[in-house]
């Protein structure tokens, strides 16, 4: 572990971090000890460093809005302990098969009119299977792409050929989260390996799609696991273009329903550290925002978050909604990114 024994050493460490994170070529050789050292910085120093990196690489007043729609809900054979859509748990969600094309396009149009620049479509599958369902997803991608929006899909594990089909249809990004560190992963999921997830990310890259990949805070993991997740992401070359940082939404019926909540400052530390080691990525506040105070979100934006999911619902869980988001952004003197 990196020790910072003096104010002088601390200042030197922070300056070196800022210099490396603002260089034209990001680092891909972060060690877990280095990432842990960031987590252990005094909170003002960590957030100041993250904000310095953020300002050097992004418009620090701009927030991207994405909309996420569940195009196929429930019945997933995976046993992810946090997920209300798993067939292993009784969570009372309303299941449905793939939504019709016009239904999805109507939702995409509404999202675009409200200011979202990216439309994400999620299906509760373990993996994409070739056939009528995937053919229909390809049609959905083509339709949303024609509306002039960035198209993102999250459909489970994906082959390279399937990734190419999505790319050819106009898909811009593919989401496939790692969730947590390799060491803690087995405590959360046993039906899919960590390597399975990495293989899907590799297939996505080979097809020329951008990568959306992040994790969840609040699964019962420790700081070392949060550092471990970010280390894996920071070693990817190139870095994921989009990094969602989720806060666990505790859903009755799932094994993690009674988990202890995440302290706001611990969550912000994760956002800040992500911004430092992934300087050019979009860091997205994702699940859990409905439970976040305005102050917590404001600190997260200052620490480097620059993207959110908009709308009243995030797949199957509550989300703040347009009015609350507009009110917050206006209070902060910030603005939402436009399509052009």
N, C-alpha and C positions, 0 to 999 in steps of 0.2 A: 504494500500500500504506500502511496506517495504521502510523505509528511511535509507539512508546511510550518516550519518552526518559528518563523519571524515575519514581521510586517514586510520587510524587504523581500523575503523569499516569496511571500504571498503576492506582492505586486509584480514580481518578475514572472511568476507562474501565470497570473491573469493576463499580463501583456503578451506572453508567448502564445497563450490560447487564442487571444483576439487576433494576433498576427497570422497564425496558421489558419484560423477559420475565415479570415477575410482574403486569403490568397486566391488567385484564379483557380487553382486546383485543390479541392478539399483533401483532407487526410483520409486514408483508408486503412491506417495501421494502428487505430486506437487499441490500447490494452484495457482489460477490465479494471486494473488498478488505477489507470488514469481516469477512467470514467467514474469510478468510485470516488476518486479525489475531488472531482467536480461536485458530486452529490454532497460531499462533506465540507465544501466551502461555506464560510459564513453566508447566511441567506442574502444580505445586501450585496456581497461581492459576487455571488453566483448570478443573481438577477441582473446586476450591472453588466457583468461580462456577457451574459446571454443577450441583453438588449443591445449592447455594442455590436455583437455579431449580427444581430437581426437588422439593425439599421444599415450595416455595411452591405447587406445582401438583398434586402427587400424594402419595399415601401412600408415603413413601420406603422402607418396609419390606415393601411388597406387590409380588408378582410374579405377573403373569397367565400362565397356561399355555394354549397352543394346541396342537392336534394337526393335523398335515398328512399327508394320505393321497394317494398317487398313484392316481387312479381310472382313468387310462389312461397307460401307460408306453411310452416309446420311439417311434422313428420320426418325430420332429418334423422338418419340412423346414427349420427355421431353422438357421443356422450359428453360433450363439452359441459362442464358442471355449472356454467354461468348462463347457459342458453335456454330461453323459454321455448325455442322451436325444436328442441331435441325430443325424439320419440320416446326417450327413456324416462321422461318426467311428465307429470300431469300438472300443467300450468294454466290450463283453461283457455289457451289462445284459440282463435277461430282459424282453422286451417283452410287453405284454398289452393287449387292447382294453378298453373300458369295463367296469368291474366290475359284477356284478349288484347290484340294490338291496339285497337282504338282507345281502350281504357288507359293503357300505358301512355299512349301519345297525348291524351287529354291531360294526364298528370304532368307530363313533361312540358306541355305548353303552359300550364299554370305555374310550374316552377320557373320557367323562363320569364314569364310576365312578372313574377314576384322578385326577380333579380338573380336567381341562381344561374351560375355559369356552367355547372357540371351536373349531370343527371346520372345517378348511380342506380343500378338495378340489381337486387339481391334475390337469389333463390336458395331455399333451404335444401340443398343437396350435399351429399358427401363428396361427390365428384360429378363432373359433366359426362353424360352418356350420349354418344352419337345417336341420332334418331329424330323423331318428330319434335320432341321438346326442345332439343338444341337448335333444330332448324327454326323453330318459332323464336327462340332467343335471338338468333342471327337477324331475323326480320325486325325484331324490336330494336336492335342496335341500329340497323339501317334507317328505321323510321325516326329515331331520336337524333341520329347524326344529321339527317336532312333538315332538322329544325335549327341547326347551327349551334348546338350545345356540345360540350365535351361529354363523351359517353364513357361511363365506367361500369364494369360488371363485377359481381362477386358471386360465384357459382360453385365454389368448392374447388377440389383438385382439377387440374386442367392439363391436357396433353399439349405437346408443341403444335400438332396439326390443328387442334381446336383453337389454340391461341391465334394461329395464323388466320383461321376463318373469322374470328372476331375482329382481328385487325383489318382484314379485307372489307369487312362490313362497315367499318367506320368507328370501331371501338378505340378509345384513346388510352384508357387505363384499366388495369385489372387489380382488384383488391384481394389480398390474401394475407391476413394477419398472422404473425408468429405468436401473438398473445402474451408470452412471457419468456423467461430465459430457458435455454435447453435443459438446465438442471431442474427447474421447477415444473416444467411442462407436464411430466407424467402425473403430477398431483391434480391436474385439471382435466386431462384428456387421455384416453387410452385407445381410442378407435382409429387414430391417425397419428403417425409419428412426426417428429420435428423435421426429419429428413424429407418426408412426404411434402411438407409445406415448402421447404427450400427447393425441392425439385420443381414444384409448380412455379415458384418465382423464377427459376431458371428458364422454364418453358416460355413464360411471359416475356422475358428479356429477349430470348431467341427470336420471338415473333415481332419484335420491335415495338411492343406495347410499353407504356410507362407503368411503373410499379407503385401501387398504393399498399403500404405495409406498416403496421404498427403493433400496438399491444393494449393490454388492459391493466389498470392499476386497481388493486383491491381484491385480488384473487386469493389473498393470504400470503403472498410473496413478501420477501424482505427487500431491503435496499439493494443488496447484492444481486438479486434477481432482476430488479429494474435496471441496474447497471449492466447486467449480462445481456438483457434484451437489446439495449441501446448499443452495446458493443457489437453484437451480431449485425445489427442494421448498419452501423457505421463502417463495418468491414466490407459491405457490399460495394462493388464498383461497377456502375455508378450507384450512388446512394438512391434509395427510393425517392421518387419525385414527390410523393405525398406520404405523410406519416401520421395516421390517426392515433391520438392518445385518448383512450377510453377510460372512464371511471366506472367501475362495476355498478350496474343497475341490479339491485337485489330483487329477484323475482320469486314470489312464493311458488313453491313446488320444485325449485332447483336446489341442488345440494349446497349452493353458496348463498342461499336466501338470508341466512343469519350471520353472514360475515361481518366483521367489524368494519365500520366505515373508514374511508381514507381522509386523513386530515388535509385541510386545504393547502397548507404550506408544503406538505409532502408532495401533493399533486403538482403544485407549481414548480417545485424542485425538479420533478421529472420532465416537465415541459421545458424548463430552462436548460437542463442538461441535453435534452434532445436537440434544442436549437443550436447549442454549441458544437456538438459532434456531427450534426447534419445541417450545416449552415445554409445550404441552398434549397433544402426541401421545404415543401409546404407542411407546416405542423398543424394538424387539425384537432380542435376540440370536438370530440365525437360523443359517444354515449355518456350519459350521466349529467349533461348540462342542465337538465331540469332540476337537479338537486344542488346546483352551484349558485352561490350568491353572485350578485353583480360584482362585488369586490373581488371574489375569487376569479371570475372570468377576466376582469380588468387586469389583475396581476398576471394572469396567464398570457394575455395579449402583450403586455409589457415584456414578459419573459420570452416572447418569440412565437407564440401561436398566431397564425394568420389565416386560419380557415375554420369554418364551422359547417355543421349540417343544419339546414333550415327546415322549417315546417313543424307541424304539431306532433308528428310521430317519427320515430327512428326505427324502421322495420316494425317492431311490435311494441316498443316502449315509448313513453311520453317524451316530448321534446318541447323546448320553450315556446316556439311559435313565432310568427313574423312580428307581431306587435312588440313583444318583449325584446326581441333582438334589435329592432329598429330603435326602440327607446334607449337601450344600453349603448348602442353604437353612437347615437346622437349625443348622449351624455358625455361620452369619452372624446368627442370631437374627431371621431374616426369616420371611415366611409367604407362601403362595400365596393368590391371590384366589379367592373362592368365586363361585358362580353368582349368588347373591343377596346 
